[in-house]
């Protein structure tokens, strides 16, 4: 895949830990011959508690997430949208790992190479320039707007990449293999499912989630939170 063709990707998530955290927003731009030819953006109901700091940072409302589709409802479209394109992100492996995990759970193949503007900035920008997306964009005269929203960040990552290629034409921009190790997904067991449902009903907890799609460990963590009296995870 040419460096002129790629999927610019950014996600907003409930946190940075692949094991426990979930996607809450997806932003994708399809780039062909350095031009945007298609886009995809949506909120995702994470079906877990969302820290107030994350909501404040992104400006996303709990009610918006509650009314959004779950990842299992859109992961097929995300995989299809990306086709055989390589990925581009600012710390690409982070976004890739979350999508790959969800694709794997759905029985879909999502094996990608990627270009990373964060890694590129570490190589080419002066040492005194911070390498975050805002400062990297500013260095190239790009005013980043609406930060910490997936589609906006994917768009500005695309603009940054174009500026880097324009200013450093002799640099090697070939996408690299991204290594992601996923824990084996163990579906919820029948007994655990029954116990969880009893707890939800007993405590009258409203929870927009398809219990059949939970892993055994996710279900047990949910049960532990209910037993400890923590109801904040119910959106």
C-alpha positions in Angstrom: 0.0 0.0 0.0 1.4 3.4 -1.0 2.0 6.1 1.6 -0.5 8.2 -0.5 -3.3 5.7 0.5 -4.2 4.9 4.1 -6.9 5.0 6.8 -6.3 7.8 9.2 -7.6 6.5 12.6 -8.3 7.8 16.0 -10.3 6.4 18.9 -11.5 7.8 22.2 -11.5 5.1 24.9 -12.6 4.7 28.5 -8.9 4.5 29.4 -5.5 3.2 28.2 -5.6 -0.4 29.3 -6.5 -2.8 26.5 -7.4 -5.5 29.1 -10.2 -3.5 30.8 -11.0 -0.4 28.8 -13.4 0.1 25.9 -13.9 2.2 22.8 -16.3 5.1 23.1 -15.7 6.8 19.8 -14.3 5.9 16.4 -13.0 8.3 13.7 -11.8 7.1 10.3 -10.8 8.9 7.1 -10.1 7.0 3.9 -7.2 8.6 2.0 -6.5 7.8 -1.6 -3.7 9.7 -3.5 -3.4 11.9 -0.5 -7.1 13.0 -0.7 -10.0 12.2 1.6 -12.4 9.9 -0.3 -14.6 8.6 2.5 -15.2 9.0 6.2 -16.7 7.1 9.1 -17.4 8.4 12.6 -19.6 7.1 15.5 -20.0 7.0 19.2 -19.9 3.6 20.9 -21.7 2.4 24.0 -18.9 0.9 26.0 -21.2 -0.9 28.4 -19.0 -0.1 31.3 -18.5 2.8 33.8 -16.9 5.9 32.2 -14.7 8.0 34.4 -15.9 11.6 34.7 -12.4 12.8 33.7 -12.8 11.1 30.3 -16.2 12.6 29.7 -14.9 16.1 30.7 -11.8 15.7 28.4 -13.8 14.6 25.3 -17.1 16.6 26.0 -19.0 13.4 25.3 -22.2 13.0 27.4 -23.2 9.8 29.2 -26.6 9.9 27.5 -25.0 10.1 24.1 -23.1 6.9 24.9 -26.1 5.2 26.3 -28.0 5.8 23.1 -25.1 4.7 20.9 -24.6 1.3 19.3 -22.4 -1.3 20.9 -19.0 -2.2 19.3 -20.3 -5.6 18.2 -22.9 -3.8 16.1 -20.4 -1.7 14.1 -17.1 -3.6 14.2 -18.0 -5.4 10.9 -18.5 -2.0 9.2 -15.2 -0.7 10.6 -13.3 -3.7 9.3 -15.0 -3.4 5.9 -14.3 0.3 5.7 -10.6 -0.2 6.3 -10.4 -2.7 3.4 -6.8 -3.5 2.6 -5.5 -0.1 3.5 -2.7 0.5 6.0 -3.4 2.6 9.0 -2.1 6.1 10.1 -2.4 7.4 13.6 -0.7 9.3 16.3 0.5 6.3 18.3 -1.1 4.0 15.8 -0.6 0.8 17.7 -2.9 2.0 20.5 -5.9 2.5 18.2 -5.0 -0.6 16.2 -4.9 -2.8 19.3 -8.4 -1.9 20.4 -9.9 -2.4 16.9 -8.0 -5.7 16.5 -9.3 -7.0 19.8 -12.9 -6.3 18.9 -12.5 -7.7 15.4 -11.0 -10.9 16.9 -13.9 -11.3 19.3 -16.3 -11.0 16.3 -14.3 -13.6 14.4 -13.0 -11.1 11.9 -9.5 -10.7 10.5 -7.9 -7.3 11.1 -4.1 -7.5 10.4 -2.6 -4.1 9.5 0.6 -2.3 9.0 0.8 1.3 10.1 2.5 4.6 9.9 2.8 6.6 13.1 3.1 10.4 13.2 4.2 10.3 16.8 7.2 8.1 16.0 8.0 10.3 13.0 7.9 13.4 15.1 10.3 11.9 17.6 12.7 11.4 14.7 12.4 14.6 12.8 11.3 17.4 15.2 13.7 19.4 17.4 14.2 18.0 20.9 12.6 21.1 22.5 9.3 20.5 20.6 6.7 18.4 22.3 5.5 15.5 20.2 1.9 15.4 21.1 -0.6 16.1 18.3 -1.3 19.7 19.2 2.3 20.8 19.4 3.4 18.8 16.4 0.6 20.4 14.3 1.5 23.8 15.6 5.2 23.3 14.5 4.0 22.8 11.0 1.5 25.8 11.1 -1.6 23.6 11.6 -4.1 24.9 14.1 -5.7 21.9 15.8 -9.4 22.3 16.6 -11.8 20.2 18.6 -9.2 18.1 20.3 -9.9 14.7 21.9 -12.7 13.8 19.6 -12.0 10.9 17.3 -12.9 12.2 13.9 -11.2 15.6 14.5 -8.0 13.9 15.8 -7.9 11.5 12.8 -8.3 14.5 10.5 -5.5 16.5 12.0 -3.2 13.4 12.1 -3.8 13.2 8.3 -2.9 16.8 7.8 0.2 16.4 10.0 1.3 13.4 8.0 0.9 15.3 4.7 3.0 18.2 6.1 5.7 15.8 7.3 5.9 14.1 3.9 6.0 17.5 2.2 8.8 18.8 4.3 10.9 15.6 4.5 10.5 14.1 1.0 13.6 11.9 1.4 12.5 10.2 4.6 11.3 6.6 4.6 7.6 6.6 5.3 7.0 2.9 4.7 4.3 1.5 7.1 5.6 -0.9 9.7 4.3 -4.2 11.1 2.4 -3.6 14.4 2.7 -6.3 17.1 -0.3 -6.7 19.3 -0.7 -9.5 21.8 -4.3 -10.3 22.7 -5.4 -12.4 25.6 -7.5 -15.4 24.6 -11.2 -14.5 24.7 -13.1 -16.8 27.0 -16.9 -16.4 26.5 -19.0 -16.1 29.6 -19.9 -19.4 31.1 -23.5 -20.5 31.6 -23.4 -20.4 35.4 -21.7 -17.0 35.4 -24.3 -15.7 33.1 -27.1 -16.9 35.3 -25.5 -15.4 38.4 -24.9 -12.1 36.8 -28.4 -11.8 35.6 -29.7 -12.6 39.1 -27.6 -9.8 40.5 -28.7 -7.3 37.9 -32.3 -8.1 38.6 -31.9 -8.2 42.4 -30.3 -4.8 42.5 -32.6 -3.4 39.7 -29.7 -2.2 37.7 -30.4 -1.0 34.2 -27.6 -2.1 31.9 -27.6 -1.9 28.1 -25.5 -4.9 27.3 -25.7 -8.2 25.6 -24.5 -10.5 28.4 -23.8 -13.3 25.9 -21.0 -11.1 24.4 -19.2 -10.6 27.6 -16.0 -12.5 28.4 -15.9 -14.6 31.6 -13.5 -12.1 33.2 -15.6 -9.1 32.3 -18.7 -10.7 33.7 -16.9 -11.5 37.0 -15.5 -8.0 37.3 -19.0 -6.7 36.8 -20.4 -9.0 39.5 -17.6 -7.8 41.9 -18.6 -4.2 41.3 -22.3 -4.9 42.0 -21.4 -6.8 45.2 -19.2 -4.0 46.4 -22.0 -1.5 45.9 -20.5 0.3 42.9 -23.4 1.1 40.6 -21.6 3.8 38.6 -20.8 1.5 35.8 -24.4 1.4 34.7 -24.7 4.1 32.0 
